Amino acid sequence: MTKVLAAALELAAEINRVLPTGGGPAAALAVMWDPMKRVVPFAAGWIGTLNEDHRRYTTVTSAGHDPDNRAFMASEELTEARKESGLLRRHWPLRLQDAPPHTAELPCWSEHWWPAGYREALGVPLVTPDGRHLGVLALHTDTASHPTAEARDAMGAIAHTVTAALDPMNSLGGLARLVHGATAAVAVDRRGAVTPLPGMAVDPLLTRYPDVVPTAVDGLTERVRHTAFLCPVPADEGQDRYVRITGLACPPGSSDDLAGLVVISPSGDLDALTLRELVVLGLVIEGHANQGIAARLSITARTVAAHLEHIRAKLRAPTRTAAAVLAMRRGLYIPYRLIDVRTGTSPAVIG
């Protein structure tokens, strides 16, 4: 085993050792600069994450750069230069000498890095396993003899560990797994697009049926940090079964572009409530009176009243309001927007 490879393995182990101790990725990655010098003897290093507008970066940690250099590393000007060099489309590190000939003539080198005394650089794209460009690790050296090709390739292997430390989806995956029995989960952005979470499956309910995810996240606010409800889905034996859908607000410090997480888990005890009773509870929670519920379900107000009597008995609730509060707290209802009134079932069932 070469010294470079041995140093790279030690560096990966150090990052993995420090990360779980708390303090966030910036604190964990800040300790890697000294051991990284055994892989690449750099003069200055920087790690940044790409902003949501893809025009600038945010500095996570750096070593050897003064404030002006750190600002330049995160700037729109240098971000554009990275795009021109093709770094944002790559999945593997790029040295200055590996880049197309015109790259060395970019203003960032002729006007900034060369006068500052840097003679070679290594750009390491930080790309998640699902293809998201998360950021860049950049190293500048004061000699053209480093980094070597072996060191470049070793840093390419280290990039996976650095990316895992930075990826917010990893911490969100941990949050999703706090839901008891979680079987599938996604992160949802403000446009409604879903992103798989590391280590979590993606259930077709979260991608194929358009109302499930919005129902889970639309009710999340600064004060309402989670929602929960039931969704009926077809079982193999042809009988309806249910899963619980939980919407979770993202923790402070998460991307402003994220609307929340949506998690699927087993339904749990339904207290013998029927499909129709779960639907009635959903309409009560949404504020509808008996006549309005009757109109939406094409039944009589008297039938609605009978359903509510059965619901109160099963939940041991003294009043209609108490039953609704209990059902909302336990996620023991089916939102009306998930119901097809022609069949009394979920769109997932008739889909």
Salt bridges, closest charged atoms under 4 A:
GLU10 OE1 - ARG38 NH2 3.61
GLU14 OE2 - ARG17 NH2 2.73
GLU76 OE1 - ARG55 NH2 2.97
ASP98 OD2 - ARG95 NE 2.99
ASP98 OD2 - ARG152 NH1 3.07
ASP130 OD2 - ARG132 NE 3.11
ASP153 OD1 - ARG152 NE 3.06
ASP167 OD2 - ARG132 NH2 2.98
ASP189 OD2 - ARG191 NH2 3.03
ASP211 OD1 - ARG337 NH2 3.98
ASP218 OD2 - ARG337 NH1 3.39
ASP257 OD2 - ARG191 NH2 3.09
ASP271 OD2 - ARG330 NH1 2.72
GLU277 OE2 - HIS310 ND1 3.91
GLU277 OE1 - LYS314 NZ 2.79
GLU286 OE1 - HIS288 NE2 3.84
GLU309 OE2 - ARG312 NH1 2.97
ASP340 OD2 - ARG342 NH2 2.78
